[in-house]
Amino acid sequence: MSARSDIDALIERMGEAIIGQRDVIERLVIGLLANGNLLVEGLPGLAKTRAIKALAKNLQCDFSRIQFTPDLLPSDVTGTEVYYQKEGGSEFKFEPGPIFANIVLADEINRAPAKVQAALLEAMEERQVTVAGTTHPMEPLFMVMATQNPVEQEGTYPLPEAQMDRFLMHVNITYPPVEDEVLVIRLVRGEEAAASATPDDKVKAEKPAPISQSSVFEARREIVAIHVSDAMERYMADLVNATRIPEAFGDDLKRWIEIGASPRASLALDKCARTHAWLKGRDYVDPQDVRAIAPDVFRHRLGLTYEAQGEGVSPDQVVAEILAQVALA
C-alpha cells in the first residue's frame, strides 16, 4: 500500500473512535506528518485524550501518557540516573522516563510547575534529553501532544511563552452538534457491549494491523517535495509580519495585538500548509491551505493587549482580521 492510502486509512480508523471531530483528527495527523508538537485545548469530556489515544492506537508506535500534577518532578518525565551495586563494583545506569516514547501524551500539562514544564523544552525542540551531563536522543518518530483545560485556573500554571512557541499548532476542541452527540452515545454503548463480549466473539472482531511508521516517513518525504511558489512564500511571510506591525493593517489590529509571532510561525505555516495540500491530494500549496491552518498556527503565538482581552476578542478573531487585511501578492 502507498503512504497516502495508509494515512487515509489512519484517518478513517480515528474517525470511527472520534465522532464529529473531523477537523481535530486532521490537525492531529498534520502534526504527525509535519513532525511537530501539538497543544490540544478543550473543556473536560470533549475527547482530547481519546483523540490522541486513537492516533497512537492505530499507529505502530510506543505510546506514553504522563498525567501532570503539581507534585511532579522533572525526573518523573525525563528519567534519572539509578545507582546499581553488583559483584565487582557498582555503576550509575540511566533509567528512561515516559518521555522516551514515539507519541507522548502530556495530559493537563498546565497542572505541572515551571520546572517540570521546562524539562520538556529540550525534548520538544532538540529531540533529545540531557541527564547528568549525558545526552540521550529521542526516536526518529517523536512528538508531544499536550492537553489543557481552558477554564480551570485553580492549581494550574500558565505555560511560558518559550514553551508555547515550541508547539507547532494549538488545536481547539469544541462541543459537538446534537446529532453527533447521539452518535457518541451509540458509539460508547457499542464499546461497552464489545468489552463484555465472550472471548470467541472478540476473536471474530479482530482489528486490522496498525499503520507502519515507514508510511509516516514516506509521507513526510512526499510532503517535502510539495511545491511552494514564491508568491505563497511571500504570502505566509506577510501574514506573520502583519502580527508584528499591526498598525499598518488597521486600527483594530493595532488595538488588539501587543506581541507578534516569531519566525517559528512562518516555519509552521510552511510545514502545515504543505501537509494540508498533500492530504487534499495536491502537489502544490495554494492560499486555501494557508488560510485553513493559520488559526491553529497563530492561536498560541499572539500576545493580545489588555484592551482586546477586556473586549473579549479571541485570538481566532484576530487571525480572521489578519487574513482579511493581508492580500496575496
Salt bridges, closest charged atoms under 4 A:
GLU26 OE1 - ARG27 NH1 2.77
GLU26 OE1 - HIS276 NE2 3.82
GLU26 OE2 - LYS280 NZ 3.13
GLU41 OE1 - HIS170 NE2 3.25
GLU91 OE2 - LYS86 NZ 3.25
ASP107 OD2 - ARG65 NH2 2.69
GLU108 OE2 - ARG111 NE 3.15
GLU125 OE1 - ARG166 NE 3.93
GLU125 OE2 - ARG264 NH2 3.52
GLU152 OE1 - ARG111 NH2 2.67
ASP165 OD2 - ARG264 NH1 2.92
ASP165 OD1 - ARG301 NE 2.81
GLU191 OE2 - ARG50 NH2 2.37
GLU218 OE1 - ARG221 NH2 2.85
ASP238 OD1 - ARG234 NE 2.87
ASP252 OD1 - ARG255 NH2 2.94
ASP270 OD2 - ARG274 NH2 2.98
ASP286 OD1 - ARG282 NH1 3.67
ASP289 OD1 - HIS276 ND1 2.70
ASP289 OD2 - ARG282 NH1 2.63
ASP296 OD2 - ARG27 NE 2.84
ASP296 OD1 - ARG299 NH1 3.12
GLU307 OE2 - ARG255 NH1 3.07
GLU311 OE2 - ARG255 NH1 2.75
ASP316 OD1 - ARG299 NE 2.77
